[in-house]
Amino acid sequence: MSSSSERVGDLTSEHSQPESGPALLPLKWRAYRPPHWWFEIILILVLDTVYEHLRDLVPLREKQAYARGWDLFHFEQHIGFDVELTLNHFVMRHHWIAQAANYGYAVFAIPVIGVLIWLFVWHRRVYKTARSVLAFTTILGLIGFWLFPTAPPRLLQGAGFVDTTVYFHTIGSWGSRTVSSHSNLFAAMPSLHCGWALWVGLSLFFVARHPVLRALGVLYPLWTLFVVMATANHFIVDAIAGYFCVGVSVLAVWLLFGHNPWTPARDEGELTLTRDAKKVAETTKV
């Protein structure tokens, strides 16, 4: 490995690819430097503060949120694609699936935190850009919560949905005062559950070497999509919006850093040699 600060098993710069994007950031900002735990904590605290601020504004926008939720439901009915209601009634007939989906929804943050720690400890050359995708996705999600407050299917009384987490008294359900008082009940558009799950899947698929982990990278986003619809917490449109946020974030990282977010970063010396080699090649062509 090129740095003693890297962990065993870390992908080295030998696994990286030549810059294919514009690489808009200055070379020093793009170059690999070991991440600092204190900066990551500060970033999480800042994003959480913004979320808490948005949650406090929810009571002022309930009418708009419910109207948008009903609009989505009626739109899906109009096109004959109200799959959420079908899945919701399916899990209500199969209690063990409903409970599995409920707990899958309740612990959604654990896989995200686990993959972040995994990348931070064992794949530090990938961590910065992969984490940037997650951060950008979250920021876009927070903007979406502010611009498009949307009631989830479970809150649309009379639509036929059953709030499975409340019905089965799942630990950490929305029926708990502690959970509901610390959550934005109308943060449905976009679905960060689905966006973060896709990020987890992409990280496992592109970085992990074991085939089982890579398979989980494919299956986990699909499972999460099923969970959010079956528990009546999101419409499929919310999920698509979450995936869109991830796509925009991946594009942003590619533009800024010049390479796939899950490709190991090169250090400053390696980037300088590559830049100089390109200049020589361009001069030779001329």
C-alpha positions in Angstrom: 0.0 0.0 0.0 1.1 3.5 -0.7 0.3 4.8 2.8 0.9 3.4 6.2 -2.4 5.0 7.4 -4.5 2.8 5.1 -6.1 -0.4 6.5 -5.5 -4.0 5.5 -7.7 -4.9 2.6 -8.0 -1.3 1.3 -8.2 -0.9 -2.4 -5.1 0.8 -3.6 -4.6 3.3 -6.4 -3.7 0.3 -8.7 -7.4 -0.4 -8.8 -8.3 3.1 -9.9 -9.1 4.2 -13.4 -7.9 7.2 -15.3 -10.0 10.3 -14.8 -12.9 10.3 -17.3 -14.8 13.3 -16.0 -14.0 17.0 -16.0 -12.5 16.9 -12.5 -13.7 20.4 -11.6 -12.1 20.4 -8.1 -8.5 21.6 -7.6 -6.0 18.7 -7.7 -5.3 19.0 -3.9 -9.0 18.5 -3.1 -9.3 15.5 -5.4 -6.1 13.8 -4.1 -6.4 11.1 -1.6 -6.0 12.0 2.0 -7.0 9.8 5.0 -10.5 10.9 6.2 -10.8 12.3 9.7 -13.5 11.0 12.0 -14.2 14.4 13.6 -15.1 15.9 10.2 -17.5 13.1 9.5 -19.3 13.6 12.8 -19.6 17.3 12.2 -21.1 16.6 8.8 -23.7 14.3 10.3 -24.5 16.8 13.0 -25.0 19.6 10.4 -27.4 17.4 8.3 -29.3 16.4 11.4 -29.7 20.0 12.5 -31.2 20.9 9.0 -33.5 17.9 9.3 -34.7 18.9 12.7 -35.4 22.5 11.4 -37.5 21.1 8.6 -39.4 18.8 11.0 -40.3 21.8 13.2 -41.9 23.4 10.1 -44.1 20.4 9.3 -47.3 21.6 11.2 -47.4 24.6 8.9 -47.7 22.5 5.8 -49.9 19.6 6.7 -52.7 20.6 4.3 -50.3 20.8 1.4 -48.7 17.4 2.3 -52.0 15.6 2.5 -53.2 17.1 -0.8 -50.0 15.9 -2.6 -50.3 12.5 -1.1 -53.9 12.1 -2.4 -52.8 13.4 -5.8 -50.2 10.7 -6.0 -52.7 8.0 -5.0 -55.3 9.2 -7.5 -52.7 9.4 -10.2 -51.6 5.8 -9.7 -55.2 4.7 -9.6 -55.9 6.5 -12.9 -53.0 4.7 -14.6 -53.8 1.4 -12.9 -50.6 1.1 -11.1 -51.5 1.4 -7.4 -49.2 -1.5 -6.5 -48.6 -0.1 -2.9 -52.2 -1.0 -1.9 -51.8 -4.5 -3.3 -48.5 -5.1 -1.4 -49.9 -3.6 1.8 -52.9 -6.0 1.8 -50.6 -8.9 0.8 -48.4 -8.5 3.9 -51.4 -8.0 6.1 -52.4 -11.6 5.1 -48.9 -12.9 5.9 -48.0 -11.6 9.4 -44.4 -12.9 9.4 -43.7 -11.0 6.2 -45.3 -7.9 7.6 -43.1 -8.1 10.8 -40.0 -8.6 8.7 -40.9 -5.6 6.6 -41.7 -3.5 9.7 -38.3 -4.2 11.3 -36.6 -3.8 7.9 -38.1 -0.3 7.8 -37.3 0.5 11.4 -33.6 -0.4 11.2 -32.9 1.2 7.8 -30.1 3.4 9.2 -28.0 0.4 10.4 -26.9 -0.8 7.0 -26.0 2.8 6.0 -23.9 3.3 9.1 -22.4 -0.2 8.8 -21.3 0.4 5.2 -19.9 3.9 6.1 -17.8 2.4 8.9 -16.7 -0.5 6.6 -15.6 2.0 3.9 -13.9 4.3 6.5 -11.9 1.5 8.1 -11.1 -0.8 5.2 -11.6 1.1 2.0 -10.4 4.6 2.7 -9.4 5.5 -0.8 -13.1 5.0 -1.8 -14.6 6.5 1.3 -14.5 10.2 0.5 -16.2 10.1 -2.9 -18.7 7.4 -1.8 -19.6 9.4 1.3 -20.0 12.5 -0.9 -22.6 10.7 -2.9 -24.5 9.8 0.3 -24.2 13.4 1.6 -25.4 15.0 -1.7 -28.3 12.5 -1.8 -29.3 13.5 1.7 -29.1 17.2 0.9 -31.2 16.7 -2.2 -33.7 14.7 -0.1 -33.9 17.5 2.5 -34.5 20.0 -0.2 -37.3 17.7 -1.5 -38.9 17.5 1.9 -39.0 21.3 2.0 -40.3 21.8 -1.5 -42.6 18.8 -1.7 -44.0 17.8 1.7 -46.0 14.7 1.0 -48.2 12.5 3.2 -47.3 8.8 3.0 -50.0 6.3 2.0 -50.5 5.1 5.6 -51.8 8.6 6.6 -54.4 8.8 3.9 -57.5 7.8 5.8 -60.1 6.2 3.6 -57.6 5.0 0.9 -57.6 1.5 2.3 -54.0 1.4 3.6 -53.0 -0.2 6.9 -50.1 1.2 8.9 -48.5 -2.2 9.5 -46.0 -0.9 12.1 -48.8 0.4 14.3 -51.1 -2.5 13.6 -48.5 -5.1 14.7 -47.1 -2.9 17.5 -43.6 -3.0 16.1 -40.9 -1.6 18.2 -39.9 1.8 16.8 -43.2 2.2 15.0 -44.8 5.5 14.1 -47.4 4.8 16.8 -44.7 5.5 19.4 -44.8 9.0 20.7 -41.0 9.0 21.0 -40.6 8.1 17.4 -43.3 10.3 15.9 -42.1 13.3 17.9 -38.6 13.0 16.4 -39.7 12.3 12.8 -40.9 14.3 9.9 -44.2 12.5 9.2 -44.4 14.1 5.7 -40.8 13.4 4.6 -42.0 11.0 1.9 -40.8 12.7 -1.3 -38.2 11.7 -2.1 -37.8 8.4 -0.3 -34.4 8.5 1.4 -35.0 5.0 2.6 -34.8 3.9 -1.1 -32.0 6.4 -2.0 -29.8 5.3 0.9 -30.5 1.6 0.2 -29.4 2.1 -3.4 -26.2 3.8 -2.1 -25.6 0.8 0.2 -26.2 -1.6 -2.7 -23.8 0.3 -5.1 -21.1 0.5 -2.4 -21.3 -3.2 -1.8 -21.5 -4.2 -5.5 -18.6 -2.0 -6.6 -16.2 -2.3 -3.6 -16.8 -5.7 -2.0 -14.8 -8.6 -3.3 -16.8 -11.5 -1.9 -19.7 -12.6 -4.2 -22.1 -12.9 -1.3 -21.6 -9.2 -0.4 -22.0 -8.2 -4.0 -25.2 -10.2 -4.2 -26.5 -8.4 -1.1 -25.7 -5.2 -3.0 -28.2 -6.1 -5.6 -30.9 -7.6 -3.3 -30.9 -5.0 -0.5 -32.3 -2.1 -2.6 -35.0 -4.4 -4.0 -35.9 -5.5 -0.5 -36.1 -1.9 0.7 -38.4 -1.0 -2.3 -40.7 -3.8 -1.3 -40.6 -2.8 2.4 -41.4 0.9 1.9 -44.4 0.1 -0.3 -45.7 -2.9 1.7 -45.6 -0.9 5.0 -47.5 1.9 3.3 -44.7 4.4 4.0 -44.0 5.4 0.4 -45.4 5.5 -3.1 -43.3 4.1 -5.8 -43.0 7.6 -7.2 -41.2 8.5 -3.9 -38.8 5.7 -4.5 -38.1 6.8 -8.1 -37.4 10.3 -6.8 -34.9 8.8 -4.2 -33.1 7.0 -7.0 -33.0 10.2 -9.0 -31.3 11.9 -6.1 -28.6 9.2 -6.0 -28.1 9.5 -9.8 -27.7 13.3 -9.6 -25.3 12.9 -6.7 -23.2 10.3 -8.6 -23.0 12.6 -11.6 -22.0 15.5 -9.3 -19.1 13.5 -7.8 -18.0 12.4 -11.3 -17.9 16.0 -12.4 -16.1 17.2 -9.3 -13.6 14.3 -8.9 -13.3 13.0 -12.4 -13.9 9.4 -11.6 -16.5 6.8 -10.5 -17.3 7.5 -6.8 -16.4 3.9 -5.9 -13.1 3.9 -7.7 -10.1 4.3 -5.3 -8.7 7.8 -5.3 -5.1 8.6 -6.2 -2.7 10.6 -4.1 -1.4 14.0 -5.2 1.8 12.7 -6.7 0.0 10.1 -8.8 -2.5 12.8 -10.0 0.3 15.1 -10.9 2.2 12.5 -12.9 -1.1 11.7 -14.8 -1.7 15.4 -15.5 1.9 15.9 -16.7 1.6 12.8 -18.9 -1.5 14.2 -20.5 0.2 17.5 -21.2 3.1 15.7 -22.9 0.8 13.6 -25.0 -1.2 16.7 -26.1 2.1 18.5 -27.0 3.3 15.5 -29.0 0.1 15.4 -31.0 0.4 19.0 -31.8 
